[in-house]
């Protein structure tokens, strides 16, 4: 087995719309934005991850930056394959003198179609995956949070990523009811871009919208520890002259209200499908929030007040899914029934 392990490497991948995380040998070895920069003429890869993100919005005619995943699924197969290959090389190069055969567990949205599953599997196999297993994101998040997924008890996970929000009730090692909606972090960014254009006549890019969300993003208009206003810089949409606009968290809470309401409705729909006995468990245990969206200020309080069920933010919510994927990989024989 020792010799075999020299030629085989086990890696767990959270292939996200916004970020890709890779765990190898129980360690997080890669956490990079899911973006790639390609030369339009030669189609050669120029940069992957954070280096490519620095180029976003600053491209020359010869350089194109691509986000291969949209709404949680592969939208550009060739770019996804190149990006994943580059990231696996980055993750494995530190510990190997050659590219080993890979056994992978890759996370997928719970609402993925057979075509979308096939696209992820094909991309993973083309990147060197000898064995490729797939795990639904809510189940991975539950494992990462530390929930006993095999217990005869109901637990609900709400994983708000970049492209999708995954809502699932888990009991006895399976998903009892689930809802996957394509409203998540990217939609929050678009809401902010639209708000700044309409309210202040200022044009901002995706990266700036992301920064606004991180600095003053909120789900409610009254916070105990409010962040300071954030100064947004950009060109006037009409005159193209430079502008500086201070933005408060209350404004962002108002502009995100519509998208957050859609997530609330999806949670209610998942609760409607939940058997009464499991519903009682959810009221007792509370509902767990994971993913980048869980970091939105006041979201747990807003949802708790709205649904009259306590909401808990997972420890290190950004890494909950990849943590759980790593646990499934390490105990692959035990969790075979969870893998696709």
C-alpha positions as CSV (number, residue, x, y, z in Angstrom):
1,X,0.0,0.0,0.0
2,X,2.9,2.3,0.7
3,X,4.3,1.9,-2.8
4,X,0.9,2.2,-4.3
5,X,0.4,5.6,-2.5
6,X,3.5,6.9,-4.2
7,X,1.8,6.7,-7.5
8,X,-1.7,7.6,-6.4
9,X,-2.8,10.8,-4.6
10,X,-6.2,11.4,-3.0
11,X,-7.6,14.9,-3.4
12,X,-10.9,16.5,-2.4
13,X,-12.1,19.4,-4.5
14,X,-14.7,22.0,-3.8
15,X,-15.2,23.3,-7.4
16,X,-17.1,26.5,-6.7
17,X,-18.4,29.2,-8.9
18,X,-16.4,31.9,-7.0
19,X,-13.5,29.9,-5.5
20,X,-11.9,26.4,-5.9
21,X,-10.5,24.7,-2.8
22,X,-8.4,21.5,-2.7
23,X,-7.6,19.3,0.3
24,X,-4.8,16.8,0.1
25,X,-3.5,14.7,2.9
26,X,-5.9,16.4,5.4
27,X,-4.5,19.8,4.6
28,X,-6.0,22.7,2.6
29,X,-3.4,23.0,-0.1
30,X,-5.2,25.4,-2.5
31,X,-7.8,28.2,-2.2
32,X,-8.0,30.2,-5.4
33,X,-10.6,32.2,-7.3
34,X,-12.3,30.1,-10.0
35,X,-11.0,32.1,-12.9
36,X,-8.5,31.6,-15.8
37,X,-6.7,34.0,-18.2
38,X,-6.2,32.7,-21.7
39,X,-4.5,34.1,-24.8
40,X,-7.2,34.6,-27.4
41,X,-4.9,33.8,-30.4
42,X,-2.9,30.8,-29.1
43,X,-5.5,29.6,-26.5
44,X,-2.6,29.1,-24.1
45,X,-3.1,29.6,-20.4
46,X,-1.6,32.8,-19.1
47,X,-2.7,32.6,-15.4
48,X,-5.0,30.7,-13.1
49,X,-6.7,31.7,-9.9
50,X,-5.7,34.9,-8.0
51,X,-3.2,35.9,-10.7
52,X,-6.0,35.7,-13.3
53,X,-8.4,37.6,-11.1
54,X,-5.9,40.5,-11.0
55,X,-6.3,40.7,-14.8
56,X,-10.2,40.7,-14.6
57,X,-11.5,44.0,-16.1
58,X,-8.0,45.0,-17.1
59,X,-7.6,42.7,-20.2
60,X,-5.9,43.6,-23.5
61,X,-7.6,42.5,-26.8
62,X,-5.3,39.4,-26.8
63,X,-6.1,38.3,-23.2
64,X,-9.4,36.9,-22.0
65,X,-10.4,36.1,-18.4
66,X,-13.0,33.4,-18.1
67,X,-15.0,32.2,-15.1
68,X,-15.7,28.6,-16.3
69,X,-18.4,28.0,-13.7
70,X,-21.7,29.8,-13.6
71,X,-24.6,29.1,-11.3
72,X,-22.6,26.2,-9.7
73,X,-22.1,24.2,-12.9
74,X,-19.6,24.2,-15.7
75,X,-20.5,26.7,-18.4
76,X,-17.3,26.6,-20.4
77,X,-16.0,23.0,-20.6
78,X,-12.5,23.7,-22.1
79,X,-11.8,26.6,-19.8
80,X,-12.9,24.5,-16.8
81,X,-10.6,21.7,-17.8
82,X,-7.6,24.0,-18.2
83,X,-8.3,25.8,-14.9
84,X,-8.7,22.5,-13.0
85,X,-5.6,21.1,-14.5
86,X,-3.6,24.2,-13.5
87,X,-5.0,24.2,-10.0
88,X,-4.3,20.5,-9.5
89,X,-0.7,21.1,-10.6
90,X,-0.4,24.0,-8.2
91,X,-1.8,21.7,-5.4
92,X,0.3,18.6,-6.1
93,X,3.6,20.1,-7.3
94,X,4.7,20.9,-3.7
95,X,4.7,17.2,-2.7
96,X,5.4,15.3,-5.9
97,X,8.2,15.2,-8.5
98,X,5.8,13.8,-11.1
99,X,2.0,13.9,-11.7
100,X,0.5,11.0,-9.8
101,X,-2.7,9.1,-10.6
102,X,-5.5,10.9,-8.8
103,X,-8.5,9.6,-6.8
104,X,-10.9,12.6,-6.5
105,X,-14.0,13.5,-4.6
106,X,-15.6,16.6,-6.2
107,X,-18.5,18.6,-4.8
108,X,-21.6,19.3,-6.9
109,X,-24.8,21.2,-6.4
110,X,-27.7,19.0,-5.2
111,X,-29.8,20.2,-8.1
112,X,-27.3,19.1,-10.8
113,X,-28.7,17.4,-13.9
114,X,-27.2,14.2,-15.4
115,X,-25.6,16.3,-18.1
116,X,-24.0,18.6,-15.5
117,X,-22.8,15.6,-13.5
118,X,-21.2,14.2,-16.7
119,X,-19.5,17.5,-17.4
120,X,-17.9,17.5,-14.0
121,X,-16.8,13.9,-14.2
122,X,-15.4,14.3,-17.7
123,X,-13.4,17.4,-16.7
124,X,-12.0,15.6,-13.6
125,X,-11.0,12.5,-15.6
126,X,-9.3,14.6,-18.3
127,X,-7.3,16.3,-15.5
128,X,-5.8,13.0,-14.4
129,X,-8.6,11.5,-12.2
130,X,-8.3,7.7,-12.2
131,X,-11.3,7.4,-9.9
132,X,-13.7,10.3,-9.6
133,X,-16.5,10.4,-7.0
134,X,-19.0,13.2,-6.5
135,X,-20.6,14.4,-3.4
136,X,-23.6,16.8,-3.0
137,X,-22.6,20.1,-1.4
138,X,-25.1,20.1,1.4
139,X,-24.0,16.7,2.5
140,X,-20.3,17.8,2.3
141,X,-21.2,20.9,4.4
142,X,-22.9,18.8,7.0
143,X,-19.8,16.6,7.3
144,X,-17.6,19.7,7.5
145,X,-19.7,21.2,10.2
146,X,-19.4,18.0,12.3
147,X,-23.0,16.7,12.0
148,X,-23.5,13.0,12.3
149,X,-25.2,12.5,8.9
150,X,-26.1,8.9,9.7
151,X,-28.1,9.7,12.9
152,X,-31.9,9.3,12.8
153,X,-32.3,13.0,13.4
154,X,-33.1,15.9,11.1
155,X,-30.5,18.6,10.3
156,X,-30.9,21.4,7.8
157,X,-28.0,23.0,5.9
158,X,-28.2,26.2,4.0
159,X,-25.1,26.6,1.9
160,X,-24.9,30.0,0.1
161,X,-22.1,29.9,-2.4
162,X,-21.2,32.0,-5.4
163,X,-23.6,30.6,-7.9
164,X,-26.2,28.6,-6.0
165,X,-27.8,28.4,-2.6
166,X,-28.1,24.7,-1.5
167,X,-30.8,23.9,1.0
168,X,-31.2,20.4,2.3
169,X,-32.7,18.4,5.2
170,X,-30.4,15.5,6.1
171,X,-31.3,12.4,8.1
172,X,-30.1,8.7,8.1
173,X,-27.3,9.4,5.6
174,X,-29.6,10.8,3.0
175,X,-31.2,14.1,1.8
176,X,-34.9,14.0,2.8
177,X,-35.9,17.3,1.1
178,X,-33.8,19.8,-0.8
179,X,-34.0,22.9,-2.8
180,X,-31.2,24.3,-5.1
181,X,-31.7,27.8,-6.4
182,X,-29.5,29.9,-8.6
183,X,-29.5,32.9,-6.3
184,X,-26.3,33.5,-4.4
185,X,-23.1,35.6,-4.1
186,X,-22.9,36.5,-7.8
187,X,-26.5,37.8,-7.7
188,X,-25.6,39.9,-4.6
189,X,-22.8,41.4,-6.7
190,X,-25.1,42.1,-9.6
191,X,-27.6,43.7,-7.2
192,X,-24.9,46.1,-5.9
193,X,-23.7,47.0,-9.4
194,X,-27.3,47.8,-10.5
195,X,-27.9,49.8,-7.3
196,X,-24.8,51.9,-7.8
197,X,-25.7,52.6,-11.4
198,X,-29.3,53.6,-10.7
199,X,-28.8,55.4,-7.4
200,X,-25.5,57.2,-8.0
201,X,-24.9,57.0,-11.8
202,X,-21.6,55.3,-11.1
203,X,-20.2,52.4,-13.1
204,X,-18.4,49.7,-11.1
205,X,-17.0,46.2,-12.0
206,X,-17.6,42.8,-10.5
207,X,-14.5,43.0,-8.4
208,X,-15.5,46.3,-6.9
209,X,-19.0,45.0,-6.2
210,X,-17.5,42.0,-4.4
211,X,-15.3,44.4,-2.3
212,X,-18.4,46.5,-1.3
213,X,-20.2,43.3,-0.3
214,X,-17.3,42.3,1.9
215,X,-16.8,45.7,3.5
216,X,-20.4,46.8,4.1
217,X,-22.6,43.9,3.0
218,X,-25.5,43.3,5.3
219,X,-28.9,41.5,5.4
220,X,-30.5,43.8,8.0
221,X,-30.5,47.6,8.5
222,X,-29.8,47.6,12.2
223,X,-26.5,46.0,13.3
224,X,-25.0,45.9,16.8
225,X,-21.5,46.5,15.4
226,X,-22.0,48.4,12.1
227,X,-19.1,48.7,9.7
228,X,-17.8,52.1,8.6
229,X,-19.1,53.5,5.3
230,X,-17.1,52.4,2.3
231,X,-15.9,54.9,-0.3
232,X,-16.7,53.6,-3.8
233,X,-14.6,55.0,-6.7
234,X,-15.5,54.8,-10.3
235,X,-16.5,56.8,-13.5
236,X,-19.7,58.6,-13.9
237,X,-21.9,56.6,-16.3
238,X,-22.8,59.8,-18.3
239,X,-19.8,62.1,-18.2
240,X,-17.1,59.4,-17.4
241,X,-15.6,61.8,-14.9
242,X,-14.2,60.2,-11.7
243,X,-16.6,59.9,-8.7
244,X,-16.2,59.0,-5.0
245,X,-19.4,57.9,-3.2
246,X,-19.6,56.8,0.5
247,X,-21.9,53.8,0.8
248,X,-23.4,52.6,4.1
249,X,-24.4,49.0,5.1
250,X,-28.0,50.1,5.4
251,X,-28.1,50.9,1.6
252,X,-26.6,47.5,0.8
253,X,-29.1,45.8,3.0
254,X,-31.9,47.5,1.1
255,X,-30.4,46.6,-2.3
256,X,-29.9,42.9,-1.4
257,X,-33.3,42.5,0.1
258,X,-35.0,41.1,-3.0
259,X,-32.4,38.3,-3.5
260,X,-32.3,37.4,0.2
261,X,-36.1,37.2,0.2
262,X,-35.8,34.6,-2.6
263,X,-33.5,32.5,-0.4
264,X,-36.0,32.8,2.4
265,X,-38.8,31.5,0.2
266,X,-36.6,28.5,-0.9
267,X,-35.9,27.6,2.7
268,X,-39.7,27.8,3.4
269,X,-40.3,25.5,0.5
270,X,-37.8,23.0,1.8
271,X,-39.4,23.1,5.2
272,X,-42.8,22.5,3.7
273,X,-41.5,19.2,2.3
274,X,-40.0,18.1,5.6
275,X,-41.8,15.4,7.6
276,X,-43.2,16.6,11.0
277,X,-40.8,14.5,13.1
278,X,-37.8,15.9,11.3
279,X,-39.3,19.4,11.4
280,X,-39.3,19.1,15.3
281,X,-35.6,18.2,15.1
282,X,-34.9,21.3,13.1
283,X,-36.6,23.6,15.6
284,X,-34.6,22.0,18.4
285,X,-31.2,21.8,16.6
286,X,-31.5,25.0,14.5
287,X,-30.5,25.4,10.9
288,X,-26.8,25.7,9.9
289,X,-25.5,28.4,7.5
290,X,-22.3,27.7,5.4
291,X,-20.6,29.1,2.3
292,X,-19.5,32.7,1.7
293,X,-23.0,34.0,1.9
294,X,-23.2,33.0,5.6
295,X,-20.7,35.8,6.3
296,X,-23.2,38.5,5.2
297,X,-23.7,40.6,8.3
298,X,-27.0,40.0,10.2
299,X,-28.2,37.2,7.9
300,X,-28.5,34.6,10.7
301,X,-30.6,37.1,12.7
302,X,-32.8,38.0,9.8
303,X,-33.6,34.4,9.0
304,X,-34.1,33.5,12.7
305,X,-36.6,36.3,13.1
306,X,-38.4,35.6,9.8
307,X,-38.7,31.8,10.3
308,X,-38.8,31.5,14.1
309,X,-36.1,28.9,14.0
310,X,-32.6,29.5,15.3
311,X,-29.9,29.8,12.6
312,X,-26.2,29.0,13.4
313,X,-23.2,30.1,11.3
314,X,-20.8,27.2,10.8
315,X,-17.3,27.6,12.0
316,X,-15.2,28.8,9.1
317,X,-18.2,28.7,6.7
318,X,-16.1,29.3,3.6
319,X,-14.3,26.0,4.1
320,X,-17.1,23.8,5.5
321,X,-17.8,22.1,2.1
322,X,-14.2,21.3,1.3
323,X,-13.6,20.2,4.9
324,X,-16.5,17.8,4.6
325,X,-15.3,16.6,1.2
326,X,-11.9,15.8,2.7
327,X,-13.6,13.8,5.5
328,X,-15.6,11.8,2.9
329,X,-12.4,11.1,1.0
330,X,-10.5,10.0,4.1
331,X,-13.3,7.7,5.1
332,X,-14.3,6.7,1.6
333,X,-15.2,3.1,2.5
334,X,-17.5,4.3,5.3
335,X,-19.2,7.0,3.2
336,X,-19.5,5.1,-0.1
337,X,-23.3,5.4,0.1
338,X,-23.0,9.2,-0.1
339,X,-20.9,9.3,-3.3
340,X,-22.1,9.4,-6.9
